[in-house]
Amino acid sequence: MNASVDQNTCIGCELCVQTCPEVFKMKDDKAVAFCNPVPSGAEETCKQAAGDCPVSAINVEG
């Protein structure tokens, strides 16, 4: 599974970083997915972060 954050859509709310710090971190004022592929132990929280994103900026594939 891979995750990505659309930098044009992200509003920098940090919800994904709080939900799944194993995959997401802040870079400047936007979130980035720094760990691909997503570790197997973080897949569920990664999906949760994508689903909870208020602007649907997170894409999860695989």
KOLFIMI-495356 format. One record per residue: residue number from 1; residue in three letters; x, y, z of N, C-alpha, C in turn. Coordinates in steps of 0.2 Angstrom, whole numbers. Atoms other than C-alpha are relative to their C-alpha. Layout:
N
- lummar drenro n.c1 n.c2 n.c3 ca.c1 ca.c2 ca.c3 c.c1 c.c2 c.c3
- NUM Ala X Y Z X Y Z X Y Z
...
// end
This chain:
62
- lummar drenro n.c1 n.c2 n.c3 ca.c1 ca.c2 ca.c3 c.c1 c.c2 c.c3
- 1 Met 4 -6 0 0 0 0 4 6 0
- 2 Asn -3 -6 0 6 17 -4 -5 6 1
- 3 Ala 4 -6 -2 0 34 2 3 6 -3
- 4 Ser -2 -7 2 1 52 -5 -4 5 2
- 5 Val 3 -6 -2 -4 69 0 0 5 -6
- 6 Asp 1 -5 5 -11 81 -13 2 7 3
- 7 Gln -2 -6 -3 -1 97 -9 -4 6 -2
- 8 Asn 4 -5 2 -13 108 -18 -7 0 4
- 9 Thr 7 0 -4 -28 102 -8 1 0 8
- 10 Cys -2 1 -7 -19 99 9 -1 7 3
- 11 Ile 1 -6 -4 -24 113 22 4 0 6
- 12 Gly -5 0 -6 -11 108 35 -3 -1 7
- 13 Cys 3 1 -7 -23 103 49 4 -5 4
- 14 Glu -4 5 -4 -11 89 55 -4 -6 2
- 15 Leu 4 6 -3 -25 77 58 3 -7 -2
- 16 Cys -3 6 3 -16 64 47 6 -2 4
- 17 Val -6 1 -4 0 66 57 -2 -2 7
- 18 Gln 2 2 -7 -9 64 74 -3 -7 -1
- 19 Thr 4 6 1 -19 49 67 6 -6 -2
- 20 Cys -5 5 3 -4 40 58 7 3 -1
- 21 Pro -7 -3 0 13 47 63 5 -4 -4
- 22 Glu -4 5 4 21 31 55 1 2 -7
- 23 Val 0 -2 7 17 38 38 0 7 -2
- 24 Phe 1 -7 2 13 56 38 4 5 5
- 25 Lys -3 -5 -4 23 71 44 -1 7 -3
- 26 Met 0 -7 3 23 90 41 6 2 -3
- 27 Lys -5 -3 3 34 98 29 -2 7 -2
- 28 Asp 2 -7 0 33 117 30 -7 0 3
- 29 Asp 7 -1 -3 14 120 32 -5 -5 -3
- 30 Lys 4 5 3 8 104 22 2 -7 3
- 31 Ala -1 7 -1 7 86 26 3 -4 -6
- 32 Val -3 4 5 18 73 17 0 -7 2
- 33 Ala -1 7 -1 18 54 16 7 -2 -1
- 34 Phe -7 1 1 36 50 20 2 -7 0
- 35 Cys -2 7 -1 35 31 22 -4 -4 -5
- 36 Asn 3 4 5 31 21 6 4 -6 -2
- 37 Pro 7 1 -2 26 8 6 -2 0 7
- 38 Val 3 -1 -7 15 10 21 2 -7 4
- 39 Pro -1 6 -4 21 -2 35 -6 -4 1
- 40 Ser 6 4 -1 9 -17 37 -4 2 7
- 41 Gly 3 -1 -6 6 -12 55 -3 7 0
- 42 Ala 2 -7 0 1 6 50 -6 0 -5
- 43 Glu 5 0 5 -11 1 36 -7 3 2
- 44 Glu 6 -2 -3 -27 3 46 0 8 2
- 45 Thr 0 -7 -2 -22 20 53 1 5 -5
- 46 Cys -1 -4 7 -17 26 36 -6 1 -3
- 47 Lys 7 0 3 -34 22 29 -4 5 4
- 48 Gln 4 -4 -4 -42 30 44 2 8 -1
- 49 Ala -3 -7 1 -31 46 41 -3 3 -7
- 50 Ala 3 -2 6 -37 46 23 -7 2 0
- 51 Gly 7 -1 0 -55 44 27 -2 6 4
- 52 Asp 1 -6 -5 -54 58 41 2 6 -3
- 53 Cys -3 -7 3 -45 71 30 -6 4 -2
- 54 Pro 6 -5 1 -57 86 30 -1 2 -7
- 55 Val 0 -2 7 -52 90 12 1 -5 -5
- 56 Ser -1 6 4 -49 72 5 6 1 -4
- 57 Ala -6 -2 3 -31 77 1 5 -7 0
- 58 Ile -4 6 -1 -24 59 5 -3 -5 -5
- 59 Asn 2 6 4 -24 45 -8 4 -6 2
- 60 Val -3 7 -2 -21 27 -3 -1 -5 -5
- 61 Glu 1 5 5 -18 14 -16 3 -7 2
- 62 Gly -3 7 -2 -15 -5 -14 -3 -3 5
// end
